[in-house]
């Protein structure tokens, strides 16, 4: 990559990042250390949450728009994810990761 292209790319990503910050509630916010800390097992959970987020973003928008995390309560999500995991063909591990991500990203 030429240095010009690199500069162009990095300024695009800075712009994109700044753009994201102005959105009050991103639909699938990136996994943060704070999300993992809330579960108490940081290292493992960051990997789980990241894997859950990528499955959520890629698989849960196949049939409908990606659902907003705050459209459903913490009590509703496990039921919904269980139903939707069947539709998405997610295995048990991915299903757990997706649910963990949704609950961590959703907050309290
Ligand atoms: C194969 C298609 C398909 C995939 C993949 C899919 N869904 Fe759905 N989803 C549907 C359909 C159809 C509905 C409409 C309601 C129903 O029939 O239950 C729906 C409804 C929903 C709703 C609204 C439920 C309600 O009670 O209002 C949520 C939330 C949802 N899906 C989340 C997800 C998540 C999370 C995933 C990924 C794990 C996912 N969906 C993957 C087909 C799919």
py3Dmol code that shows the C-alpha trace and the ligand (Angstrom):
import py3Dmol

protein = """\
ATOM      1  CA  UNK A   1       0.000   0.000   0.000  1.00  0.00           C
ATOM      2  CA  UNK A   2       1.384   3.465  -0.819  1.00  0.00           C
ATOM      3  CA  UNK A   3       1.762   5.878   2.068  1.00  0.00           C
ATOM      4  CA  UNK A   4      -0.790   8.164   0.432  1.00  0.00           C
ATOM      5  CA  UNK A   5      -3.350   5.383   0.436  1.00  0.00           C
ATOM      6  CA  UNK A   6      -2.491   4.572   4.041  1.00  0.00           C
ATOM      7  CA  UNK A   7      -3.060   8.171   5.071  1.00  0.00           C
ATOM      8  CA  UNK A   8      -6.325   8.261   3.164  1.00  0.00           C
ATOM      9  CA  UNK A   9      -7.487   5.003   4.767  1.00  0.00           C
ATOM     10  CA  UNK A  10      -6.578   6.091   8.268  1.00  0.00           C
ATOM     11  CA  UNK A  11      -8.392   9.385   7.883  1.00  0.00           C
ATOM     12  CA  UNK A  12     -11.438   7.519   6.607  1.00  0.00           C
ATOM     13  CA  UNK A  13     -11.426   5.269   9.647  1.00  0.00           C
ATOM     14  CA  UNK A  14     -11.015   8.271  11.961  1.00  0.00           C
ATOM     15  CA  UNK A  15     -14.028   9.853  10.283  1.00  0.00           C
ATOM     16  CA  UNK A  16     -16.005   6.645  10.501  1.00  0.00           C
ATOM     17  CA  UNK A  17     -15.160   6.330  14.173  1.00  0.00           C
ATOM     18  CA  UNK A  18     -16.103   9.933  14.881  1.00  0.00           C
ATOM     19  CA  UNK A  19     -19.341   9.282  13.003  1.00  0.00           C
ATOM     20  CA  UNK A  20     -20.147   6.312  15.231  1.00  0.00           C
ATOM     21  CA  UNK A  21     -19.620   8.323  18.391  1.00  0.00           C
ATOM     22  CA  UNK A  22     -22.374  10.735  17.512  1.00  0.00           C
ATOM     23  CA  UNK A  23     -24.931   7.905  17.332  1.00  0.00           C
ATOM     24  CA  UNK A  24     -26.438   7.570  20.813  1.00  0.00           C
ATOM     25  CA  UNK A  25     -27.077   3.829  20.780  1.00  0.00           C
ATOM     26  CA  UNK A  26     -25.279   1.858  18.083  1.00  0.00           C
ATOM     27  CA  UNK A  27     -27.273  -1.207  17.160  1.00  0.00           C
ATOM     28  CA  UNK A  28     -24.421  -3.627  17.815  1.00  0.00           C
ATOM     29  CA  UNK A  29     -21.838  -1.741  19.878  1.00  0.00           C
ATOM     30  CA  UNK A  30     -18.322  -3.147  19.806  1.00  0.00           C
ATOM     31  CA  UNK A  31     -17.264  -5.365  22.696  1.00  0.00           C
ATOM     32  CA  UNK A  32     -15.422  -3.431  25.393  1.00  0.00           C
ATOM     33  CA  UNK A  33     -13.359  -4.521  28.372  1.00  0.00           C
ATOM     34  CA  UNK A  34     -16.069  -3.074  30.599  1.00  0.00           C
ATOM     35  CA  UNK A  35     -18.622  -5.507  29.125  1.00  0.00           C
ATOM     36  CA  UNK A  36     -16.337  -8.435  29.858  1.00  0.00           C
ATOM     37  CA  UNK A  37     -15.594  -7.184  33.369  1.00  0.00           C
ATOM     38  CA  UNK A  38     -19.266  -7.288  34.198  1.00  0.00           C
ATOM     39  CA  UNK A  39     -19.074 -11.070  33.841  1.00  0.00           C
ATOM     40  CA  UNK A  40     -15.974 -11.379  36.053  1.00  0.00           C
ATOM     41  CA  UNK A  41     -13.834 -13.557  33.743  1.00  0.00           C
ATOM     42  CA  UNK A  42     -12.249 -11.022  31.489  1.00  0.00           C
ATOM     43  CA  UNK A  43      -9.953 -12.923  29.130  1.00  0.00           C
ATOM     44  CA  UNK A  44     -12.211 -15.747  28.189  1.00  0.00           C
ATOM     45  CA  UNK A  45     -15.272 -13.604  28.112  1.00  0.00           C
ATOM     46  CA  UNK A  46     -13.817 -11.031  25.727  1.00  0.00           C
ATOM     47  CA  UNK A  47     -13.304 -13.803  23.193  1.00  0.00           C
ATOM     48  CA  UNK A  48     -16.786 -15.178  23.800  1.00  0.00           C
ATOM     49  CA  UNK A  49     -18.347 -11.745  23.504  1.00  0.00           C
ATOM     50  CA  UNK A  50     -16.474 -10.969  20.300  1.00  0.00           C
ATOM     51  CA  UNK A  51     -17.522 -14.246  18.798  1.00  0.00           C
ATOM     52  CA  UNK A  52     -21.092 -13.608  19.933  1.00  0.00           C
ATOM     53  CA  UNK A  53     -21.069 -10.169  18.360  1.00  0.00           C
ATOM     54  CA  UNK A  54     -19.827 -11.391  15.015  1.00  0.00           C
ATOM     55  CA  UNK A  55     -22.420 -14.162  14.934  1.00  0.00           C
ATOM     56  CA  UNK A  56     -25.105 -11.653  15.935  1.00  0.00           C
ATOM     57  CA  UNK A  57     -24.128  -9.127  13.253  1.00  0.00           C
ATOM     58  CA  UNK A  58     -23.729 -11.685  10.480  1.00  0.00           C
ATOM     59  CA  UNK A  59     -26.422 -14.255  11.273  1.00  0.00           C
ATOM     60  CA  UNK A  60     -29.196 -12.299  12.948  1.00  0.00           C
ATOM     61  CA  UNK A  61     -29.676  -9.939  10.018  1.00  0.00           C
ATOM     62  CA  UNK A  62     -30.192 -12.700   7.444  1.00  0.00           C
ATOM     63  CA  UNK A  63     -34.000 -12.629   7.563  1.00  0.00           C
ATOM     64  CA  UNK A  64     -34.805  -9.259   9.135  1.00  0.00           C
ATOM     65  CA  UNK A  65     -33.012  -6.084  10.178  1.00  0.00           C
ATOM     66  CA  UNK A  66     -30.651  -6.541  13.086  1.00  0.00           C
ATOM     67  CA  UNK A  67     -32.891  -6.232  16.147  1.00  0.00           C
ATOM     68  CA  UNK A  68     -32.246  -3.333  18.533  1.00  0.00           C
ATOM     69  CA  UNK A  69     -30.903  -4.628  21.827  1.00  0.00           C
ATOM     70  CA  UNK A  70     -33.169  -2.428  23.904  1.00  0.00           C
ATOM     71  CA  UNK A  71     -36.339  -3.564  22.130  1.00  0.00           C
ATOM     72  CA  UNK A  72     -36.519  -6.552  24.446  1.00  0.00           C
ATOM     73  CA  UNK A  73     -35.884  -7.041  28.140  1.00  0.00           C
ATOM     74  CA  UNK A  74     -33.138  -9.119  29.711  1.00  0.00           C
ATOM     75  CA  UNK A  75     -35.796 -11.688  30.531  1.00  0.00           C
ATOM     76  CA  UNK A  76     -37.074 -11.858  26.933  1.00  0.00           C
ATOM     77  CA  UNK A  77     -33.727 -12.223  25.166  1.00  0.00           C
ATOM     78  CA  UNK A  78     -32.898 -15.796  26.262  1.00  0.00           C
ATOM     79  CA  UNK A  79     -36.253 -16.982  24.897  1.00  0.00           C
ATOM     80  CA  UNK A  80     -35.853 -15.062  21.639  1.00  0.00           C
ATOM     81  CA  UNK A  81     -32.260 -16.176  21.114  1.00  0.00           C
ATOM     82  CA  UNK A  82     -33.232 -19.797  21.747  1.00  0.00           C
ATOM     83  CA  UNK A  83     -35.930 -19.581  19.049  1.00  0.00           C
ATOM     84  CA  UNK A  84     -33.827 -17.583  16.601  1.00  0.00           C
ATOM     85  CA  UNK A  85     -30.741 -19.754  17.067  1.00  0.00           C
ATOM     86  CA  UNK A  86     -32.745 -22.649  15.640  1.00  0.00           C
ATOM     87  CA  UNK A  87     -33.716 -20.529  12.656  1.00  0.00           C
ATOM     88  CA  UNK A  88     -30.125 -19.392  12.178  1.00  0.00           C
ATOM     89  CA  UNK A  89     -28.707 -22.884  12.648  1.00  0.00           C
ATOM     90  CA  UNK A  90     -26.441 -21.670  15.459  1.00  0.00           C
ATOM     91  CA  UNK A  91     -24.840 -24.363  17.597  1.00  0.00           C
ATOM     92  CA  UNK A  92     -25.223 -24.298  21.396  1.00  0.00           C
ATOM     93  CA  UNK A  93     -21.886 -22.539  21.928  1.00  0.00           C
ATOM     94  CA  UNK A  94     -22.614 -19.785  19.421  1.00  0.00           C
ATOM     95  CA  UNK A  95     -26.089 -19.390  20.844  1.00  0.00           C
ATOM     96  CA  UNK A  96     -24.626 -18.835  24.319  1.00  0.00           C
ATOM     97  CA  UNK A  97     -22.083 -16.362  22.940  1.00  0.00           C
ATOM     98  CA  UNK A  98     -24.742 -14.402  21.069  1.00  0.00           C
ATOM     99  CA  UNK A  99     -26.898 -14.235  24.180  1.00  0.00           C
ATOM    100  CA  UNK A 100     -23.933 -13.231  26.353  1.00  0.00           C
ATOM    101  CA  UNK A 101     -23.062 -10.477  23.882  1.00  0.00           C
ATOM    102  CA  UNK A 102     -26.632  -9.186  23.707  1.00  0.00           C
ATOM    103  CA  UNK A 103     -26.966  -9.041  27.487  1.00  0.00           C
ATOM    104  CA  UNK A 104     -23.523  -7.495  28.005  1.00  0.00           C
ATOM    105  CA  UNK A 105     -24.000  -4.909  25.249  1.00  0.00           C
ATOM    106  CA  UNK A 106     -27.528  -4.133  26.318  1.00  0.00           C
ATOM    107  CA  UNK A 107     -26.385  -3.155  29.775  1.00  0.00           C
ATOM    108  CA  UNK A 108     -28.693  -3.135  32.740  1.00  0.00           C
TER     109      UNK A 108
END
"""
ligand_1 = """\
43
LIG
C -34.208 -17.896 9.091
C -34.681 -16.538 9.333
C -34.296 -15.850 10.643
C -33.041 -15.737 11.205
C -31.714 -16.278 10.692
C -33.224 -14.968 12.436
N -34.539 -14.611 12.578
Fe -35.293 -13.425 14.044
N -37.159 -13.597 13.213
C -37.467 -14.318 12.081
C -38.904 -14.215 11.828
C -39.641 -14.872 10.672
C -39.439 -13.396 12.838
C -40.901 -12.973 13.031
C -41.493 -13.439 14.339
C -41.610 -14.923 14.465
O -42.052 -15.601 13.512
O -41.278 -15.443 15.541
C -38.315 -13.015 13.687
C -38.411 -12.198 14.793
C -37.353 -11.787 15.588
C -37.469 -10.888 16.708
C -38.752 -10.224 17.196
C -39.398 -11.166 18.192
C -40.586 -10.554 18.881
O -41.146 -11.273 19.738
O -40.921 -9.409 18.614
C -36.226 -10.759 17.247
C -35.829 -9.903 18.428
C -35.334 -11.605 16.473
N -36.045 -12.202 15.462
C -34.012 -11.778 16.765
C -33.162 -12.613 16.046
C -31.807 -12.923 16.442
C -31.128 -12.411 17.694
C -31.293 -13.738 15.485
C -29.911 -14.384 15.456
C -29.620 -15.339 16.513
C -32.338 -13.946 14.476
N -33.455 -13.262 14.875
C -32.202 -14.684 13.326
C -36.586 -15.004 11.286
C -35.224 -15.130 11.513
"""
view = py3Dmol.view(width=600, height=400)
view.addModel(protein, "pdb")
view.setStyle({"model": 0}, {"cartoon": {"style": "trace"}})
view.addModel(ligand_1, "xyz")
view.setStyle({"model": 1}, {"stick": {}})
view.zoomTo()
view.show()
